[in-house]
């Protein structure tokens, strides 16, 4: 299925072995990973197309579906479960409806999805007709050609995935010493997924560069990986920077943010005017740069922009701080999030953090594993 601007294989949990090591070996086999071409499997040789979803009915009182996201790494024999993907999440509701895991309610089926990666509940609103998820529609998202039916995902319950609140260090902004690079002014925010925000100007970006030139800037992305690795160590996720860089996992995201400027859309070559969005962001994760914008990254960005004193908050206009619809400019266009954050004592509370996506089932069937599987009794 395609979910938003990502693509991956969606599994019923009971179609995979309960043994995690064997399960992951099968998933890697299915994708043809690790291999930078993923030529011997279904992977698309890109982190955006090398993702998976494992889905089952829920026995929890607060959820209808249990969903586990996996980032299938291309350069490592690893399925990374440390993070959720907001785009792959968009396909979970349609999958659950079409597979009969939840009752189909017309015209919109609301599904509570418990994500095991973050231990948080996402609410999906999926249009339904004749007992199936609607695919056709007039909703368009940047980074995907054509249009589709709008699926709304609300991440209001996903603040503090690490159990340390929206501001896991207790600071809206701080100085982060990075080995070999000096100190950077950053904001570390945890909503939907933990992210570290850095002003684009602090790493030499103006926002007007052609994205293909930014993609080719290996020195910039090595710097971004050191920044997010340093944050991972600071948050207790890794013991040291070297061990983080050896794996280069998905979490946390490093997001370079800045005030709006006119720039060229990577997909179309057309100008994206500064007046059409509130903040420009570029995301680094899992050794790659997002060609559009991560769904969970958009949630964290919108939330961060509403928190007083953060790096993201400093680069937006006063008008944008008061809006319920926050617009993020990214390499492939503009993404909108419905956002409402309120002060809750010394902390903040997310009342709504929702965005629209589209999704589509591309194929279904059987995958043939390599010969090693013939001798595995568990299969």
C-alpha positions, 0 to 999 in steps of 0.5 A: 500500500501507499500511505501518504508519501511513503509505501510499504508492505502491510501484514496481518500480525498472525501471518508472521512468526511470533519469534521476532528474529525470524519475523525480521529475517522474513521481512528483510527477505521480502524487501531484498534488504540490506541492499542499496538497490533492494533488487531481490525484493519488494523494497524501492531502494529508498527509505520512503519506500522501504517501510512496513506495517504489522496490524491486528485487532486490539483487545485494549479498551482504548483502541480498535487496532494495534499497529507496529511500524518498521523502517526496513533499513537499506544499509543494515540488516535491521528493521527499526521499530524505534519510531512511527511513520505518519505516512504509513499510518495513513494506510492502517485505517483503510487496511483494517476496514478492507480486511474486516478488522473493524466494522465499516461505518458510512460515510466515515469510519473512525478508528482508534489505532494503538501504535506499539512503537510510541505506545500512543493512540492515533485516531483515523477518520476514513471515508467509507462506501459500500463497506470499503475504504474510499480511494477516489477523491479530490484531495491532493497531497504534495509529493504524490501525483494525482488526488485521492480520498482524504484520510484525517489522522489526529495525533493529539494523544501522542505527546511525550512518546519517551515518557518525558513530556513535550519538552523532554529536557525541560527546556524550550531552547538550549545549547547543544555541544556536538563533538567536532562541530561546536555548539548549536542552538536547538529545541528538542520536542517530542510529539508523535516522534522526538525531533531536534529543531535547528535554524537552517541559517545556523548550518548555512542554508538560506532556503532558496537553494535547489533541493538537488543541491541540498541533497548532494551536500554530504557535509551538511547531512553528516553534521545533521546526523551528529546533531541528532545522534548527540540528542539521542545520547542526551535523551538516554537512547544510545550510550554514545555518539559512535554507537548511534552513527554506526546504526544511523537509525530513524530517531530522532529526526533532525529538522532544519527550520526557517522563516518563509522564502520563495523557493522551487518545488522539487517535484514541479520546478514551480515557485512556492511563494513565501505567502503560502506557508508559515515555516519551511522545514527539511527533515533528516532521518535514517541516513536520508533526507525526506523528499516531502515531509514526514507525517509525524514530523509535521505534527512535531513541527506544528506543536514545536511552533506553538511552544513559546521560546522554541527554535520553531516558534522563533521563525514564524510570524505572530499571526501563525502562532495564533492559527489553528491551521499551520502550513509547512513548506517542504521540498515538494510543496506545502503540508497543512496541520490542524493544531491546537496546543494550550498551556497546562500548568507548567507544561502544554497539552495537545488538543488536536494535531491532525493532518490529511493524507491519501492511501491506496492498496497497490497489490495483494498476494504472495511473496516467495522467500529465498531458499533458506526458508524451505528448511525453517520448520516454524514456517 
